[in-house]
């Protein structure tokens, strides 16, 4: 391997490309060499920012069979010697520099690597950009065959700025029309202040003429022809200067220029990479091996550094013989949707402050366990009815949302699940309070019931009416007109919502409390079943 370059200088020799030129001289074929020397359809540029010895193992696998591999090691990352040892002699190193997220430092080494590969004369048809956290999902021989079948096709996910889709997080067009001299991750306050000042001053950088701005995945596969046309573009120096002041140019520089110079573009990246709602990449571990087997991508990103089982399996697979052809972009999208749903909303009725922003303002949370709301009960009857039903084996709280605070069954200070009879805790988050009570009762194998006088509906009525886990047994009738109007409105709300509604005459409570209790117990038994 070439001697490691420091941050300030290059190698005194030819950059380590003598071997590549020698390979190129053996034949003129672009995807497969002549004279029996098989060469890959792909050359690789590898960007490594951390865990360099692991990235070195990836580099060794990519370079097997004579595939050209150029690696850039972030100058801030330690373990370069480990990379050298793991990668072996078939990998060449680019000048080390600071490759900071969101800056042109992630583009510059790729530009340097592309120029060096083209100048080497090595017979490759495409350049694949990978990171040190990538791993091959399929044998590299399958990648060779796939790329060789369409040598002029570029594979990249990119969309024009200003279209129907928007960036998952942060700025869109202002990535380009404002100056971004401060790295967002290290200087967030300065970054935000700079953006705000420029907005107030009306700063608007001019986009270079005839340049259609595009944003897309950093992990692209570009044909040799497209790269040659990019490098020969007379406007390239001006475009480099423009993108040096852009934000996250690694998602836009090559994407914009590729769409400008490509002959044929496939909109599917050959690398399986997915991000959460905040733009953070999903990380794969050992127990995701079966999940990844359902994808037909050639690479996956991002693999956790400790996923040694998955890493060993995929690196061993990389050197195997070709077994299948083609690429359709199949991915375990259902699992990704479930992961996003879990992160943003959680399981049904499992809510937390971290997920509240993802819930629309008109939505109300639901309970993970069924419960019974006994409605239309007079406030002074709630305690007596609770005692009767609790004595019959039902966990029936009296008034949970009365002005004096929660009244638990049997006057308990703490309900099942560790929920305290605290008015402050209840009023902080009434919906979660009710959910916790229902969950705690269900964990003990019981169904929770509570009395819901009409005057308490303001505190919790909206959730109960909309909750599919709620069964409302309402004792109706015999009210003054004003109260009757409120009762009709609440019952209509329940009918529109997701709760089950059962109506009983209110007179039953007054004339035959035992029969009313039996009706309530039957309703609770139905929920338990």
N, C-alpha and C positions, 0 to 999 in steps of 0.2 A: 504494500500500500504506500501511496505517496506520503511523505512526511506531513504531519499536521501543520496547517497554516495558522499563524496567529492572527489576531484581529487587525494587525497593521500591515501585513505584507503577504506577497504571493510566493509560490515556489520558484526557485531560480531555474527549474527545468521547464519542459514543455507542458507543465500542468498535468502530467500523467497520461497524456493521450497517445503516446507512442504505441502502446498496445492496441488501442482502438484503431489507429490508422493501419496498423499491421493487419488486423482482422479485415478492415475494409479492403485492403489490397488483394485479399484472396478471392474476391468476387464482387460483382456489381449488383447482385440481387439485393433488394431492399428488405424483404421480409425473411428470406432464406438464402444463405450464401451458396455460391457455386462450389464445385470441387468437393462436395460431400461435407463441407463444414456448415452445420445448421446454426443459423443465427435467429434470434428472437425478432418478432415484429415490433417489439417495444424497447425503447430505452427509458430509463427511470431517473427522475430527479427526486431525491428524498430529503425532506426537511425534518430535522430532529431537534427538539427543544428540551427534552428531558429523557431520563432513563436511557442514556446513550448506549450502554451495552446491549439492551434489548433491541434498540433500533439497529445495532450492528448485526444482530442475528437476522433481522429482516433483510438488510442489505446483502448479506451473504446469499440468502435464498434467491433474491432477485437477480443477482449477478451470475448464478449458475448457468452454465451453457454458453457463456460469453456475452450475456446481455449487458449493454453499457449501463452503469449505475454511477451517478454523481450524487454525492451527499453533502448537504450543508448542515453543520453543527452550530447551533446558536452559541455565540461566544460566551454567553452567561451560563451555559450548562456545563456541569462537571462530568467527569467520566469519559473524556475523549479517548483516553488510552484504552478503555474498555471497548469502545466502539471499534477502534483500529483492530484490536485483537479478535473481536467477534466477527467483523466484516470480512477479513481476509484480504488478499492481494488484488481481488478483482474489482474493488470499489475505489473510486477516485474522489478526493475531497475538494470542495470549493473553498474559497477564502472565507474564513469565519468572520461573521459580523453580528451585530445585535439585530435579532429578528423579533421585534416587539409587536404584539398583537395590535391590529388596527393601523399599522404604519407601513410605509413603503419598504421597510426592512424585511418584510415577508415576500416582496415582489423582486427586489434586487437580486437575491441569490438565484431565483428561478430564471430571471433574464440572463444572468451570467452563465448558468448551466445550459440553457437552451442555445446560446451562442456557441458555447464550447462544444456541445454535441454536434451541432451543424458543421462546425469547423473541423471536427475530427474525421469526417468522412465515413464514420461507422454506418453500416447498412441497416438502419432501423426505419420502420414506416411510421411510427408514432412515438410521442413522448408522453409518458404517464407520470403525473405528479402524485406523490404519496407522502404521507407523514410517518414519523417513527412510531405512531400509535396505530398504523394500519397493519392488516395482515391479509394475505391472499386467501380468498374463499375457495378458489378453484385451482387446479393445476395450471401453472404458467404456460404450459404447452397449449392449453385451450385458449388462453389469451393471444398467444402468437397466431394461432390459426384464425381466430376471429378478426384480428386486426389486419392480417394479410389478405383476408377476403374482401376488404373494403379499404384500401390504403389511402383514399382521399376523404374518408369520413371522420369528422371530429365528434367526440362524445363529451358533451358538457351541458350542464343544467344552467341556463341563463335566460333572463327575461329583460325586456327593455324597461328602463326606469320610467315611472309614471303610468304603468299599466294598471290593470285591475288588481293584481296582487300587490301586496305591500310588504316591506321588510318586517320580519318578526319582531324586531326590537330596534328602537333608535331612529336615526335620521334616514331619509331616503334621498331626495334630490339635493338636500343641503350637504350631503356627503361630499358633493362635487362643487357646489356653487359658493361654499364658504371655505375659508382657510382653516386647516386643522394642524396647528404647530405643536399641540400638546398631546401626549399619549393618554388616552382615556383611562386606562387601568391604573396608571401611576399618578396621574394629575387630573382627577375627575373634577375638582373644583375649578381649576384653571381651564379645563376643556369646556365645562358648562358656561363659565364666565365669558370665555372667548366667543362661543356661539351666540350668547345673549347680546354682547356688545356689537358683534357684526350684524345681527338682526336689527338692532336699533339704529345702526349707522346706515343700513340699507346696502351692505356689502353683497355683491353678487358677481362671482367670478364668471368669466365668459367660457363656455364650453367650446373646445376646438371645433372648427368648421367641419361639417360632414361626419362628426363622430356621434354615433348613436350610443348613448350610455346604457350599459347593461349591468345587472347584478346577478350573481349565481354562485354555484358551488365552487369552492377553491380547488376541489379535487377533480381535475379535468384530464382528458386524454386528447391531445391535439396531434393532427397529422403532421408529418414532416413538411409537406407542401405549405400548410397554413403557417407554420412557424417560419419557414423561409420567407413567405410574403410579409409576415409581420416584421421580421428583422430587416427586410429590404424597404420597408415603408419610409419614404423620405421625411414623413412627419413624426417618426418615432422619437427623436430627441425632444421635440416639443411636447409630445404626449407623455413622455416620462416626467418632464418637469410639471405638467399639469397634475398628474396622478400623485406626485410626491406630496402635494398639499391636500390630497383627498383623504377621506376617512375610510378605513378598511379597504384599501385598494386591492388586496389579494382576492377580494370577491368581485372586482370590477375591471381591473386592468386587462388581463388576458381575456376575460369574458367579452369586453367591449371590442377589443381588437380582433378576437377570433370571429365574431359575428361580422366584422368589417371585411375579413379576408377569406373566410371559409368558403369552400365549394359546396360542401354538403355537411349538415349538422344533424346529429342525432341528439335529441334533448334529454337523453338519459345518461346520467353519470355511471361509469362502470364501478364506482365505489359506493357501497351501501353506507350511508351516513344519515342519521336523523337527529333532529334537534327538538328540545322542548319549547314551550311557549315563550321563554326568555332568550332563546337562541343558544342555549347550552347543549353541547352534543350528548346524546345518549352514550353510555359506557357499557361495554359488553364484558361479561364475566364467564367463568368456566361453565356455569349452569345455563348459559345461553347457546351452547353448542348445537343442540337439537333445533332450536329456533332458527339459527343461522343456516342450517342445512336446507331450509325451505327457500332460501334466496338463491338467485342465479347470477348475482353480481360476481365480479372477479376479485374485488377487495372489500374489506369492511373496516370501518372506522367508527368508534374509537374503542380499542381493546385495553382493558385495565392492565397495569403493569404487573399485578399479582395473579392474573389469569394464566398461570403457567400451563395448566392442562389444555386450555383452548389454544394457547400459543404453540405448544409443541405439536398439537394435532394439525393445525393449519399449516405450519411450516413444513411438516412432513408431507402433507398433501400437495404443497406447492411444487414439489419435484416429481410428482407422479405423471403417468401418461395421460394423454387426452382421452376422456371418456364420453363427453357430450359436447355438442356444438350449439352455437347460437347464444343469444342473450335477449331476454324480454323485459328485464327490469323487475322480475318477481321479487317481492319482499314481504315479510310478515307484517303487513300493514295493520291487521287487526290487533296484533300485540302492541304495535306502536300507538294506535289509538287508545287502547286500554291503559297504556302507561301514561299518556298525556291526560286522559280522564282521571286517572288515579292521582296524578300530580296536581291538577288544577281543581278537581272537584272532590276527589276522594271516593270511597265507596258510598253507596246510597245512604244518606243520612249521617255520614261521618264527616263532620265539618270541623275546620280549624281556622284560626286567624290567617294562616298562610294561604288558604284557598278562598277566602271570602271574596277577593277581587274578581275571581273567575265566575262568580254567580251573578246572574243578571238581577237588576234591582226588583223586577217583578216576580222573581222566583222565591219560594219559601222552602225551607228545609223540611225533610221528612224523617220519620222515625225508622230505625232498622228493625223494630219489633212491633207487633200489633198491640194496641191498647184500646181501652174502652172509656169514652167520655160520656158521663151521665149528665145530660143537659136538662134544663128546665127545672132543676131542683132549687128550692128556696134556700137562701144562705143559712137560715137557722135550722134547716133540716139536714144539712150536709153532714154534720158531725154524727148525728144519730144514725143516718143511713150508712155512713162509713163504718161505724162500730158493728152494725148488724151484718153487713156484708163481709167484713174482716173476720168476724166470728164464724161465718159460714165457709171460710177457706179462701176468700178472694182478697188479694192485696188491693184494698180500695181506700185511697186517700180522700180526705174531706175536701175543703177548698184549697187548691194549690196556688191560686192566683188572687186570693183575697187581699184586702189592704193590710191585714195584720201579719201577713207572711204565710208561708206554706204550712198546711196542717196535714201531717203525714198520718197514715193508718196507725191506730193505737197510740197516737201522740208521740211516736218515735222521733228522737232528735236527728237521726240519720237514717236514710232509706237505703234499700239494697243498691249496691254499687257505690256506696260511700258518698251519697248525695246529702248534703246537710240541709236542715230545715231553716235556711237562712234567706231572709227577704232580700238582702244585698246581693247574694249569689244568684238568686232567681231573677232579680230585676236587671242584673248585668247582661243577661242573655236568656230571656225566657224560653226561646225555642230549644236551645241546647239543654236547658234545665229539664224540660219535659222529655227530650230525647234520652238524657242520661237516666231518668227514672224508668222509662220503658225498657232501655237496654239492661239496667240492673235487675229489673224484675225478670226479664227473659233469661238472663244468665242463671237465675235460680230456678228456672223451670216454671215460672208463674206468668200470669197475665196481669198487667197493671190497669187499674181503673181509677178514675177520680171524678169528683163532682164538679160540674161546670154550671154554676148559676148564670143566668143571662147577663148579669152585670159584670161578670168576669171575662166576657168574650173579647173586650177591647184589648186585653193583655195577650191573649193566645188564640183568639178565634180564627185569625187568618191562617195560622199554621194548621190548626185542627181541621178546618174546612178543606184545605188543599192536600192534606196528608193521606196518601193511599194506605198507610198503616193504621189510620184511625177508624174506629167504628163508633158512631155517635148514636146513642139511644136517647131520644129527646121526648120528654114528657110535656105535651103541648096542650095549651088551652087555659081558659079561666083567668085571663090577664086583663088589666086595664088597657085601653086603646093604645096609649103610648108604648107600653111594654109589649103589647101584641104586635105593633108595627115593627119594633126592633127584633122580635122573635121571628116574624115572617122574613125579614131581611136576612137574618143569619141562616135560617133554613134554606133560603134561596141560594145563599153563598155556598153552603155545603153541597147542595145539589149540583152546582156548577163546578165544584172542586173534585178532589179525588177521594174524599172520605166516604165511607158507607154510612147511610142514614136509615135509622129505624125510628118510627113514630109510635108513641103510646099516649093514651089520654092522661092528662095531668091529674085528673080526678082519682086515678088509681093510687097515686101516692098518698092522697089524703084519706081515701076510703078504705084501702086495703094495702097497707105498707108491706105486709108479708108477701102478697101476690106480686107487688112491684119488685121486691127483692128477688123473688124467684125468676121473674122476667130478666132482671139484670144478670143473675147467675147463669141463665141459659145463654144469654148473649156472650158472656165471657167464656163460657165453655166452647162455644162455636169458634171463638178466636184461638183458643188453645188447640183445637183440632186442626 
